[in-house]
């Protein structure tokens, strides 16, 4: 799981599903670049943190 401090609350966005996510298989992905991190759920991009806009900076 992503650290909520680093993700800027991405888990909160991800957890707002209209169905229980534990009832099926899902894919999760993280693309980590030198200046940006992107999170995906079932192929859908749901959150990005970049070096200039990270929480606490």
Protein Blocks (a to p, Z undefined) as FASTA:
>chain_A
ZZfklnnommmmmmmccbdfklpccdddddddfkbccddeehiafbdcdfklgghZZ
